[in-house]
Amino acid sequence: RHEELADAVPAPTVLGWSPDHGVIVLQALPGRTLRDALFGGFGLPTPESVVQVLDDLPPVEVADAAAPDWRAAEFAGMISATVPALADRLDTLVTGLAPYERKAAAEPVVAVHGDYYESQLLVDGGAITGLLDVDTFGSGRRVDDLATMIGHLSVLAVEAPQGERIRAYAERLVQRFDTLVEPALLRAAVGGVVLGLATGSFRVQDDGWQHHTERRVALAEEWLASADRLVVGFALSS
């Protein structure tokens, strides 16, 4: 995948590898992660450049592309097992997300990064200088790449001291992303991403993980509610 992407996007060049040792040596790239840039308040890339990275991905075979799998029921089951008090809310979330996931299956199949969020981009002086973790590159739906970016930023904005700055940047991205995909579908997909991230606090045993888990579930609910408010004229049954 690195070799396939080398001439299209700023993914690191492969300098060598050892099958015996399971080691791959990658080119060093300039810049720091977009997350670091958000924390430090320096050199943020424009929404257009964030989209351009996805536009520059080389074409992929799409004939056998799988339907989207938001794994909402799986994530909800994990969370219910650790915080049973959230079970009813999680059931409601899964039910609410389901028609949007079906709608996402009808979106065009394109090349996707597959895990596109702020720590996967290196930036320097506002320019994007690197695209990391390209093992997930393949065919999928653009809405899921866009939602992954916003979902991660949304969680980060709630939990980081720089929340206001992160939230403002995420809002700029959403305004651009809304021109590319159905806004209601985007927000529902973000809700699905946040639901997946709600499993993280228990897995890493954050201090106060129950509180963080509930807050992320609440955030997923907010994104789904935002989608539902926009759904007028948007046929979910197709």
C-alpha positions, 0 to 999 in steps of 0.5 A: 500500500505504501508503494501504491500510494507513494506518487499520489499522497504524502505517505512515507516511502518504504526504505526496506523491510525484513520479513524474518523480523516483521520490520518495515523501515519508512521514510521520515516525514517533516511536520507534527501531527494535526493533533499536535497542531491543534493543541499548540495552536499553530499552522492548521491545514485548510478544510480543502486541503484535508479533503484534497488528500482523500481526492488524491488517493489512487483509484481502487477496485470497487466491484467487491466493495463491502457494505459499510459496517458501523458495528454499532450493535457490537460497540453497544454490546461492549459498552452495555457489558461494562456500564449496564446503566447505559443499555437502554440508551445504547439500544435506542442509539443502535436503532436510530443509526440503523437506517442511516447505515443502510443509506450509507450503503447506497453512497458511491464506492471510492478510495478511502483511507479507512481510519482518517483522523487528526493523528494520521496527518502530519502538518507543517506551516499549515501544509499537510506533509504526511499521511500515516497508517495507510494499511487501511487504504482501500475501497469504501464510502467517503462519508465514513472517512469524513465522519471518522475525522469529525468523530475523533475531533468531537471527542477530543474537543470534549476532553482536551483543554484546547476544546474550544479551538478544536471544536471551532476547527471541526466546525470549519471542516463540517461546513466543507464536508456538508458540501460533499455528502448528505449533511444528515448522513454525515452527522449520523456517521459521526455518531457511529464513530463516537459510539465506537470511541466510547469503548476506549475509556474502559479499554485503556482504564482511564481514570473515571472511565465510567464518566468518560464512557457516558459522556461519549455515549451522550455525544453520540446521541447528540450527533444522531439527534443533529442528523434527525433534525436535518432529515426532512426530505432525506429518504432513509428507507431507500 
